[in-house]
């Protein structure tokens, strides 16, 4: 069992805040600066391996997103040890300028795994999914 390291937890939370800020600016280089070269993303629409694939995905997504938005996390939990960390949360987009934008309609579940190398937390795995109602199989 991993022992919680509060310094590591704070470092990971800061990395999450920096990534979120970069996303809201749609700055893909800043978003991916600390991704492991062999990162794996299980996204709502498919599997992506490597930084280039994830970069291409985000560049294709940006034009479909609200022009300005905030990213909010609910129920965020960070488990952090000395060199490994895991975050999970519900993430929501909201836009004052475009409140009815489709991206603002439903939260997504996010899980991110981190590994610390040379003092830097690197994203090694992400999983993003849309909550689904099992009773009617609707997202």
Backbone as CSV, one residue per row, in Angstrom:
resi,resn,N_x,N_y,N_z,CA_x,CA_y,CA_z,C_x,C_y,C_z
1,UNK,0.837,-1.179,0.000,0.000,0.000,0.000,0.888,1.250,0.000
2,UNK,0.520,2.227,-0.810,1.295,3.462,-0.920,1.010,4.359,0.285
3,UNK,2.067,4.883,0.886,1.923,5.848,1.962,1.783,7.233,1.351
4,UNK,0.777,7.979,1.790,0.532,9.318,1.242,1.687,10.244,1.598
5,UNK,2.217,10.919,0.579,3.286,11.891,0.741,2.676,13.258,0.452
6,UNK,2.508,14.090,1.471,1.823,15.370,1.303,2.577,16.326,0.381
7,UNK,3.895,16.303,0.402,4.653,17.143,-0.519,4.395,16.700,-1.960
8,UNK,4.413,15.399,-2.192,4.126,14.887,-3.535,2.706,15.242,-3.958
9,UNK,1.760,15.106,-3.038,0.377,15.459,-3.357,0.280,16.928,-3.778
10,UNK,0.931,17.817,-3.041,0.900,19.239,-3.390,1.553,19.494,-4.743
11,UNK,2.652,18.807,-5.031,3.321,18.959,-6.326,2.412,18.497,-7.468
12,UNK,1.722,17.379,-7.271,0.810,16.873,-8.303,-0.367,17.824,-8.478
13,UNK,-0.910,18.319,-7.383,-2.012,19.292,-7.501,-1.564,20.552,-8.255
14,UNK,-0.334,20.983,-8.042,0.198,22.132,-8.785,0.349,21.789,-10.268
15,UNK,0.811,20.577,-10.574,0.920,20.146,-11.970,-0.459,20.115,-12.630
16,UNK,-1.472,19.666,-11.900,-2.842,19.646,-12.419,-3.322,21.072,-12.682
17,UNK,-3.043,21.988,-11.769,-3.454,23.384,-11.947,-2.770,23.997,-13.163
18,UNK,-1.486,23.720,-13.348,-0.768,24.251,-14.515,-1.327,23.668,-15.811
19,UNK,-1.608,22.348,-15.822,-2.179,21.708,-17.008,-3.547,22.311,-17.319
20,UNK,-4.366,22.495,-16.296,-5.710,23.052,-16.486,-5.645,24.463,-17.051
21,UNK,-4.725,25.261,-16.522,-4.543,26.619,-17.028,-4.122,26.589,-18.496
22,UNK,-3.216,25.699,-18.845,-2.776,25.574,-20.240,-3.941,25.150,-21.138
23,UNK,-4.780,24.242,-20.660,-5.946,23.827,-21.443,-6.879,25.005,-21.681
24,UNK,-7.151,25.780,-20.643,-8.060,26.916,-20.797,-7.488,27.965,-21.764
25,UNK,-6.158,28.010,-21.893,-5.514,28.898,-22.874,-5.375,28.217,-24.236
26,UNK,-5.703,26.924,-24.288,-5.541,26.085,-25.482,-4.085,26.095,-25.952
27,UNK,-3.182,25.968,-24.984,-1.742,25.937,-25.232,-1.270,24.492,-25.147
28,UNK,-1.320,23.798,-26.279,-1.035,22.368,-26.300,0.401,22.064,-25.874
29,UNK,1.355,22.943,-26.208,2.737,22.697,-25.793,2.865,22.701,-24.276
30,UNK,2.239,23.660,-23.627,2.278,23.713,-22.161,1.523,22.531,-21.553
31,UNK,0.439,22.122,-22.183,-0.333,20.984,-21.669,0.505,19.707,-21.659
32,UNK,1.299,19.507,-22.683,1.984,18.224,-22.873,3.453,18.241,-22.458
33,UNK,3.913,19.339,-21.873,5.345,19.477,-21.579,5.870,18.403,-20.628
34,UNK,5.044,17.908,-19.737,5.501,16.905,-18.771,4.879,15.531,-19.011
35,UNK,4.478,15.271,-20.246,3.958,13.949,-20.578,5.119,13.018,-20.908
36,UNK,5.033,11.792,-20.427,6.011,10.770,-20.759,5.919,10.472,-22.253
37,UNK,7.038,10.250,-22.938,6.972,9.971,-24.375,6.072,8.786,-24.723
38,UNK,5.948,7.814,-23.816,5.138,6.623,-24.075,3.770,6.679,-23.393
39,UNK,3.289,7.873,-23.088,1.998,8.046,-22.418,0.889,7.333,-23.196
40,UNK,-0.088,6.841,-22.452,-1.265,6.200,-23.037,-2.492,6.952,-22.558
41,UNK,-3.381,7.282,-23.500,-4.642,7.948,-23.190,-5.786,7.096,-23.707
42,UNK,-6.651,6.657,-22.796,-7.928,6.062,-23.182,-8.941,7.186,-23.091
43,UNK,-9.294,7.734,-24.250,-10.192,8.876,-24.316,-11.599,8.394,-24.634
44,UNK,-12.544,9.294,-24.516,-13.937,8.991,-24.831,-14.050,8.399,-26.238
45,UNK,-13.229,8.880,-27.161,-13.358,8.458,-28.558,-12.333,7.425,-28.992
46,UNK,-11.400,7.031,-28.157,-10.449,6.011,-28.581,-9.185,5.967,-27.756
47,UNK,-8.245,5.154,-28.233,-6.955,4.943,-27.585,-5.893,5.744,-28.327
48,UNK,-5.065,6.475,-27.578,-3.987,7.273,-28.153,-2.710,6.948,-27.397
49,UNK,-1.642,6.676,-28.140,-0.361,6.330,-27.533,0.697,7.319,-27.994
50,UNK,1.401,7.912,-27.063,2.476,8.843,-27.372,2.010,10.287,-27.409
51,UNK,2.953,11.175,-27.176,2.662,12.603,-27.085,2.120,13.143,-28.400
52,UNK,2.669,12.726,-29.537,2.207,13.254,-30.822,0.738,12.920,-31.057
53,UNK,0.329,11.719,-30.766,-1.073,11.331,-30.958,-1.998,12.163,-30.079
54,UNK,-1.577,12.405,-28.840,-2.407,13.201,-27.931,-2.410,14.667,-28.366
55,UNK,-1.275,15.159,-28.830,-1.207,16.529,-29.361,-2.188,16.680,-30.526
56,UNK,-2.157,15.738,-31.457,-3.044,15.802,-32.622,-4.515,15.762,-32.195
57,UNK,-4.825,14.956,-31.187,-6.199,14.890,-30.680,-6.641,16.247,-30.149
58,UNK,-5.811,16.863,-29.284,-6.187,18.158,-28.722,-6.308,19.225,-29.801
59,UNK,-5.400,19.218,-30.768,-5.480,20.214,-31.844,-6.766,20.046,-32.654
60,UNK,-7.242,18.814,-32.793,-8.519,18.578,-33.480,-9.704,18.978,-32.597
61,UNK,-9.549,18.895,-31.282,-10.645,19.228,-30.353,-10.817,20.726,-30.146
62,UNK,-9.729,21.482,-30.125,-9.812,22.906,-29.797,-10.853,23.665,-30.613
63,UNK,-10.940,23.468,-31.946,-11.942,24.226,-32.710,-13.389,23.882,-32.330
64,UNK,-13.596,22.744,-31.689,-14.942,22.305,-31.315,-15.318,22.730,-29.901
65,UNK,-14.396,23.370,-29.207,-14.625,23.769,-27.822,-15.088,25.217,-27.774
66,UNK,-15.688,25.635,-26.649,-16.038,27.057,-26.515,-14.779,27.916,-26.667
67,UNK,-14.953,29.115,-27.158,-13.791,30.005,-27.357,-13.113,30.331,-26.028
68,UNK,-13.905,30.556,-24.993,-13.376,30.757,-23.641,-14.162,29.855,-22.699
69,UNK,-13.471,29.288,-21.746,-14.128,28.384,-20.804,-13.269,28.239,-19.557
70,UNK,-13.894,27.713,-18.540,-13.207,27.336,-17.305,-13.325,25.824,-17.172
71,UNK,-12.320,25.223,-16.595,-12.337,23.796,-16.298,-12.471,23.654,-14.791
72,UNK,-13.472,22.902,-14.365,-13.715,22.705,-12.938,-13.610,21.221,-12.610
73,UNK,-13.054,20.930,-11.445,-12.961,19.556,-10.967,-13.854,19.398,-9.745
74,UNK,-14.597,18.321,-9.728,-15.395,17.959,-8.565,-14.889,16.619,-8.048
75,UNK,-14.947,16.449,-6.762,-14.589,15.189,-6.128,-13.167,14.745,-6.482
76,UNK,-12.253,15.707,-6.632,-10.876,15.342,-6.972,-10.199,14.675,-5.789
77,UNK,-9.524,13.577,-6.080,-8.731,12.858,-5.090,-7.350,12.644,-5.701
78,UNK,-6.312,12.915,-4.910,-4.938,12.662,-5.336,-4.300,11.721,-4.325
79,UNK,-3.860,10.576,-4.808,-3.079,9.630,-4.004,-1.641,9.793,-4.481
80,UNK,-0.715,10.117,-3.599,0.654,10.383,-4.026,1.654,9.754,-3.071
81,UNK,2.569,9.002,-3.645,3.701,8.470,-2.894,4.945,9.252,-3.264
82,UNK,6.096,8.641,-3.072,7.349,9.342,-3.357,7.577,9.538,-4.857
83,UNK,7.201,8.550,-5.676,7.485,8.657,-7.097,6.329,8.218,-8.001
84,UNK,5.176,7.929,-7.415,3.998,7.511,-8.167,2.778,8.204,-7.581
85,UNK,1.887,8.662,-8.471,0.673,9.334,-7.998,-0.486,9.014,-8.938
86,UNK,-1.681,9.132,-8.389,-2.908,8.881,-9.138,-3.925,9.946,-8.753
87,UNK,-4.566,10.515,-9.767,-5.625,11.494,-9.546,-6.884,10.997,-10.225
88,UNK,-8.027,11.192,-9.551,-9.300,10.949,-10.228,-10.282,12.028,-9.813
89,UNK,-11.164,12.384,-10.770,-12.112,13.475,-10.528,-13.186,13.466,-11.604
90,UNK,-14.196,14.270,-11.363,-15.154,14.633,-12.405,-14.724,16.008,-12.909
91,UNK,-14.609,16.156,-14.212,-14.193,17.430,-14.796,-15.327,17.985,-15.653
92,UNK,-15.532,19.289,-15.539,-16.602,19.955,-16.295,-16.066,21.226,-16.930
93,UNK,-16.537,21.479,-18.142,-16.259,22.743,-18.816,-17.443,23.662,-18.572
94,UNK,-17.163,24.941,-18.341,-18.243,25.916,-18.276,-17.781,27.177,-18.992
95,UNK,-18.715,27.802,-19.675,-18.398,28.997,-20.449,-19.484,30.033,-20.234
96,UNK,-19.107,31.171,-19.673,-20.080,32.251,-19.501,-20.552,32.769,-20.854
97,UNK,-19.652,32.799,-21.833,-19.995,33.319,-23.160,-20.871,32.347,-23.946
98,UNK,-20.698,31.043,-23.712,-21.445,30.025,-24.457,-21.991,28.959,-23.492
99,UNK,-22.904,29.329,-22.590,-23.355,28.376,-21.566,-24.069,27.151,-22.133
100,UNK,-24.609,27.244,-23.341,-25.311,26.113,-23.934,-24.439,25.288,-24.874
101,UNK,-23.149,25.568,-24.895,-22.235,24.815,-25.752,-22.287,23.339,-25.337
102,UNK,-22.270,22.411,-26.320,-22.329,20.976,-25.977,-21.246,20.519,-24.998
103,UNK,-20.072,21.121,-25.044,-18.995,20.720,-24.134,-19.323,21.037,-22.683
104,UNK,-20.279,21.930,-22.467,-20.644,22.355,-21.118,-21.808,21.542,-20.547
105,UNK,-22.265,20.554,-21.261,-23.481,19.834,-20.872,-23.258,18.671,-19.910
106,UNK,-22.096,18.032,-19.970,-21.920,16.824,-19.169,-20.488,16.737,-18.648
107,UNK,-20.324,16.346,-17.401,-18.960,16.156,-16.888,-18.345,14.893,-17.480
108,UNK,-17.030,14.815,-17.413,-16.326,13.592,-17.792,-15.574,13.088,-16.567
109,UNK,-15.396,11.781,-16.517,-14.584,11.186,-15.459,-13.142,11.160,-15.949
110,UNK,-12.228,11.558,-15.094,-10.814,11.641,-15.459,-9.988,10.897,-14.418
111,UNK,-9.082,10.062,-14.908,-8.091,9.413,-14.054,-6.738,9.647,-14.704
112,UNK,-5.770,10.109,-13.926,-4.431,10.377,-14.450,-3.409,9.717,-13.528
113,UNK,-2.477,8.976,-14.139,-1.377,8.360,-13.394,-0.092,9.118,-13.698
114,UNK,0.682,9.380,-12.646,1.916,10.139,-12.743,3.090,9.309,-12.228
115,UNK,4.258,9.573,-12.801,5.505,9.000,-12.296,6.512,10.140,-12.180
116,UNK,7.194,10.214,-11.061,8.180,11.272,-10.839,9.539,10.788,-11.335
117,UNK,10.120,11.580,-12.252,11.444,11.282,-12.788,12.263,12.565,-12.737
118,UNK,13.447,12.482,-12.164,14.354,13.630,-12.072,13.650,14.849,-11.473
119,UNK,12.796,14.599,-10.482,12.134,15.689,-9.766,10.898,16.255,-10.436
120,UNK,10.478,15.684,-11.575,9.318,16.195,-12.317,8.258,15.103,-12.410
121,UNK,7.015,15.494,-12.155,5.893,14.563,-12.284,5.481,14.473,-13.755
122,UNK,5.556,13.274,-14.314,5.209,13.025,-15.712,3.904,12.242,-15.799
123,UNK,3.039,12.652,-16.709,1.808,11.897,-16.972,2.204,10.655,-17.763
124,UNK,1.846,9.485,-17.238,2.150,8.234,-17.932,0.893,7.538,-18.442
125,UNK,-0.266,7.916,-17.887,-1.518,7.275,-18.301,-2.679,8.205,-17.973
126,UNK,-3.628,8.300,-18.905,-4.866,9.048,-18.668,-6.041,8.199,-19.137
127,UNK,-7.146,8.380,-18.468,-8.395,7.731,-18.879,-9.504,8.759,-18.709
128,UNK,-10.240,9.001,-19.786,-11.349,9.950,-19.770,-12.581,9.216,-20.270
129,UNK,-13.681,9.299,-19.520,-14.911,8.621,-19.936,-16.119,9.479,-19.595
130,UNK,-17.211,9.170,-20.265,-18.480,9.878,-20.043,-19.352,9.010,-19.161
131,UNK,-19.886,9.554,-18.081,-20.802,8.759,-17.247,-21.977,8.241,-18.076
132,UNK,-22.377,7.015,-17.813,-23.458,6.410,-18.569,-24.506,5.855,-17.598
133,UNK,-25.755,6.053,-17.946,-26.847,5.482,-17.161,-27.024,4.036,-17.590
134,UNK,-26.692,3.101,-16.709,-26.769,1.674,-17.045,-28.198,1.266,-17.354
135,UNK,-29.157,1.887,-16.696,-30.557,1.491,-16.887,-31.024,1.681,-18.324
136,UNK,-30.522,2.712,-19.011,-30.957,2.927,-20.400,-29.787,3.018,-21.371
137,UNK,-28.562,2.736,-20.899,-27.356,2.766,-21.720,-27.161,4.104,-22.427
138,UNK,-27.600,5.176,-21.814,-27.442,6.512,-22.400,-26.341,7.259,-21.672
139,UNK,-25.547,7.979,-22.465,-24.474,8.794,-21.875,-25.057,10.114,-21.409
